[in-house]
Amino acid sequence: MNLKESIILGFKQLLSNKGRTFLTMLGMFIGVGAVIMILSLGAGFKEYTKSFYSDIGLGVFQVNCKDTSSHLLLTSEDFEVIRAMREIQTIIGALEENATVYNQKGETKKISLLASEAEYFTTIENLDLLAGRFYTQKDNATGSKVAVISDLYAKLILKQTNYKNVIGDSIEVTIDDKAETFEIVGVYNSKTPKNASKEYLEGALAGFPLYVPLNTLDIITTSEGKVSSAYGVMKDGYVPKEVTNQISLLLNRRHAQKDSYNVSSAADMIDQANKMMDMITLFISAVAGISLVVGGVGIMNIMLVTVKERTREIGVRKALGATNRVILRQFLIEALILTVIAGTIGMLIGYLGSIVVGGMYNISAKLTFGMVLFSVGSSTAIGVLFGVYPAYQAARLEPIESLRDE
């Protein structure tokens, strides 16, 4: 019997008992499917993160004071020194404050405020404006109480989806237990998933700040021109990590500190996000790998049962001249057919699952060649590893004893 005949016979044997074949494959479906789903989502998340930061530029960086003590806050003199660095294109100060608002039901909602100069919208973050305008440098210079809100704020707090209707409306924001009234001049797109649940949106609300002029919040909070954070852009051709380290050293030296400032670039954030995703992927893949082992044990068990059921057939084939090698190859081929088909179907199920889950969070799942290789490779390895023992058991049966089997 040649290889082609062995493969055909293997398919016939598996199709002769479809229910048992399906149940045998189930563990492989789950194991391979789970691994492919998390790998596809992980690859999609990495692309999403990269595209998100590429919109604002990998050279964008952020400076944060680890402690908001007055002597550590950033001053205009700090910015002048940083701007003088040959690697820096621009840097602007920012104030970040937690605040509360009331929705139409009178419920308190936590939000965040981000105050900066008008330059922020042209150099740091490329926000998608849905209605109205951004505040201007004139608004900042005069300390105007104007605000640019997110579409989430309009939906959840103001109960408005026609964003033009909220332009010019006044909103009351409580900052440091003091109520302040701002005029809405613009609404920006938060880019939250369209089909996200209300609970998800409620939780995400605080992550999309109200933008107000820097000088306005400075007056309200009496910050005296000092800020707790800053955003900047470095010039092309420099290594982001080296530049952020230089800024950190410079600020620590100016304020006589050792490690009081956190400076990170968009490139650093991408690296951190990718490392986190890699750790999650590795952990979940390891857990899903247990399903592969369990599936492999199930396959070995079923193959041993099959050997027992086909003992007489093995005896007849040996009596007709089949060698131990031929019998070994036949049962090994059947195990491989079982696992490779199960792995392929599991890969397709996992990829389809990742498309569905990714669609809920605006992440495009990606199926790479490496994932296909993993599916085929792991399936083949499981087939060989757990199929060789039953195949060996079949090959070592004695023809006369096999023929006597009832």
Buried (B, 14 or more C-beta within 10 A) or exposed (E): BEEEEBBEBBEEBBEEBEEEBEEBBBBBBBBBBBBBBBBBBBBBBBBBBBEBBEEBBBBBBBBBBEEEEEEBBBBEEBBEBBEEBEBBBBBBBBBBBEBBBBEEEEEEBEBBBBBBBBBBBEBBBEBEBBBBBBBBEEBBEEBBBBBBBBBBBBBBBBEBEEBEEBBEEEBEBBBEEEEBEBBBBBBBBBEBBEEBEEEEBEEBBBEBBBBBBBBBBBEBBEBEEBBBBBBBBBEEEBEBBEBBEBBBEBBBEBBEBEEBBEBBBBBBBBBEBBEEBEEBBEEBBEEBBEBBBBBBEBBBEBBBEBBEEBBEBBBBBBEEEBEEEBBBBBBBBBBBBBBBBBBBBBBBBBBBBBBEBBBEBBBBBBBEEEBBEBBBEBBBBBBBBBBBBBBBBBBEBEBEEBBEBE
